[in-house]
Amino acid sequence: DTGVSQDPRHKITKRGQNVTFRCDPISEHNRLYWYRQTLGQGPEFLTYFQNEAQLEKSRLLSDRFSAERPKGSFSTLEIQRTEQGDSAMYLCASSPRQGINEQFFGPGTRLTVL
Amino acid sequence: TQLLEQSPQFLSIQEGENLTVYCNSSSVFSSLQWYRQEPGEGPVLLVTVVTGGEVKKLKRLTFQFGDARKDSSLHITAAQPGDTGLYLCAGEWGTYKYIFGTGTRLKVLA
């Protein structure tokens, strides 16, 4: 069990560019979450999948953000037309089968928008 | 809107001292987790509490879930420099949805 992995670990981009992040959850974990964390704050919920179905999306998530989990395994988070306010750590977490209410986090992707 | 307030926000103590971190809300949660996060890394789960009034111990760390499942505390006995980090509580609301607290940054000085 290698844990949750995220790629890339760091991304620097210019304002207006699109970026895509990948998350590979722990094998056989059916729930997958995306969070955004700014410096010194707790993670803020963005969206959540159960298998390939996106069950919840934060109202804070603008139309520039989209997430997919096409085969119920890995997930991608895309941000279009990035803005400086998008600079943050983007965290992915996975949870195992129903009845287990624990999340296992990846190391995160640090995004810097110049 | 659910909100989880943690206090204190910052804590700097000497090695060997005891401390308590609080996590408070006006909302009821079906479970509550505590995490510790190191700089540049994702949060690492410490414990999950589910039942009102539940107390769990993890070595020198004691976690308690409030009777009404609206609040929780984390008590550290004889803190060590290795306890330094950002402590986060997270409440589960609805079905498998979580809200994180504002965080408590702890620094333990040798």
Chai-1 contact restraints between the chains, C-beta under 6 A:
chainA,res_idxA,chainB,res_idxB,connection_type,confidence,min_distance_angstrom,max_distance_angstrom,comment,restraint_id
A,R31,B,Y96,contact,1.0,0.0,6.0,A-B,restraint_1
A,G42,B,L88,contact,1.0,0.0,6.0,A-B,restraint_2
A,G42,B,F100,contact,1.0,0.0,6.0,A-B,restraint_3
A,G42,B,G101,contact,1.0,0.0,6.0,A-B,restraint_4
A,G42,B,T102,contact,1.0,0.0,6.0,A-B,restraint_5
A,G42,B,G103,contact,1.0,0.0,6.0,A-B,restraint_6
A,P43,B,F100,contact,1.0,0.0,6.0,A-B,restraint_7
A,L91,B,G42,contact,1.0,0.0,6.0,A-B,restraint_8
A,N101,B,S31,contact,1.0,0.0,6.0,A-B,restraint_9
A,N101,B,E92,contact,1.0,0.0,6.0,A-B,restraint_10
A,E102,B,L45,contact,1.0,0.0,6.0,A-B,restraint_11
A,E102,B,T48,contact,1.0,0.0,6.0,A-B,restraint_12
A,F105,B,G42,contact,1.0,0.0,6.0,A-B,restraint_13
A,F105,B,P43,contact,1.0,0.0,6.0,A-B,restraint_14
A,G106,B,G42,contact,1.0,0.0,6.0,A-B,restraint_15
A,P107,B,E41,contact,1.0,0.0,6.0,A-B,restraint_16
A,P107,B,G42,contact,1.0,0.0,6.0,A-B,restraint_17
A,G108,B,G42,contact,1.0,0.0,6.0,A-B,restraint_18
